[in-house]
Amino acid sequence: MRLVTLRRTPGQAPMHVDQPAATTPATRLNAVDGLRVLAALAVLVFHIAGITGLQYGEGPLAWLLSRGEARVAVFFAISGLLLYRPWVKHLLTATEPPGTRVYLTRRILRIFPLYWVVALTALIAFNLDAAKTVWDWAEVLLLVYVFDPTPWWPVVQLAPIGLQQMWTLSIDVSFYLLLPLLAAALGRAARAGGASVDTRAKRLLILLAGLSLTSFAYMYAVHHPVYTMRMEWWLPRFFPWFAVGMATCVLTVWARADSPGAERIRRWGTEIAANAGTCFVLAAMVFGLAATPLGGPKTPQSLAPDLLPDAFRLVAYAVMAFLIVAPVALQPPGRSWVNVLLGNRAMRWLANLSYGVFAWQIIVVWAYYDISGRPYLDQQFIPVFFVVLAVSVVLAWVTYQLVEKPARRKRA
């Protein structure tokens, strides 16, 4: 047995538990921070590939670059993994239940201070002529503009200029708000009849699978009787990707529980962690399969995509996200190659900037093209990528110091 420090919400005192050496997944999950960094870079790659025209070319690379929504599945799985954890621990290991007010306050302080800075910058720099009313500004600042059926910006843009990537943040915030209610409902169903820890864990996994299936009914509703494009970007469509992370969370906590089934989960988790490389290769293969005509055309042929290819990609990216996130979350403590690669000091530092890089990158892209006069779709991916990356990292560092760190202290 050895003593390990659990990952904690900033501001909480560290908790220590005795843990069987090398049999239980690491709980600090530093390597998951590295995944967040890579996902943020994947977002940038997708956007630069689009604006330089690289994804509109021919050949396998163009097909791969056209499937940029895959990186969203990893982001959402990470959210499910990390945020659901306190409720699962309460259910399976009898820890104190999380406080909803504290949880929501921390989520608001995590997301909105930086978002407001970026949103105001985008509105002032690029949207002054179009945003004419108080509500035009308010719906953007409140991050509810994705629900506007008649937006004041071109509907195909998803958002005002400079904020086109923020639809994913709106879905994340919707998940944050739903999670306390969803966790309570799942917990009540899992505990029914005085169920054992193992039965509770199994029920949670079954219920999460059922939750995922509701997304397909939702997708059908989006397409029938007529296609409603705005509804494509709402939370119910993406339940499988969050559920993948939540299910992984159940496995990591179950492995630490004191129950007959926990030992079997620990062995299974150890096998997954030890074969992380194989899992990553399989994830790449699933992604490659989605980047074929099975996943629909490379570029949209109409505003109303076909339902079956959309459903195929939803499933494929859920499988891909599990094969990426689970082997990382289930890593045991110590210097495994996964922990070294994704959980090193540089990755942890970059993880602090990952939200800022995600938030600033589209503004930087628009500003770079406006200032430089560079033509769009010129196929020059490399110089544009590194310029935008460098400026985004600088802006992310500045706003991390001036906005995110003070907000983090308030969260504490």
Secondary structure, 3 states (H helix, E strand, C coil): CEEEECCCCCCCCCCEEEECCCCCCCCCCHHHHHHHHHHHHHHHHHHHHHHCCHHHCCCHHHHHHCCCCHHHHHHHHHHHHHHCHHHHHHHHHCCCCCCHHHHHHHHHHHHHHHHHHHHHHHHHHHCCCCCCCHHHHHHHHCCCHHHCCCCCCCHHHCCCCCCHHHHHHHHHHHHHHHHHHHHHHHHHHHHCCCCCHHHHHHHHHHHHHHHHHHHHHHHHHHHCCCCCHHHHHCHHHHHHHHHHHHHHHHHHHHCCCCCHHHHHHHHHHHHHHHCHHHHHHHHHHHHHHHCCHHHCCCCCCCCCCCHHHHHHHHHHHHHHHHHHHHHHHCCCCCCCHHHHHHCCHHHHHHHHHHHHHHHHHHHHHHHHHHHHCCCCCCCCHHHHHHHHHHHHHHHHHHHHHHHHHHHHHHHC
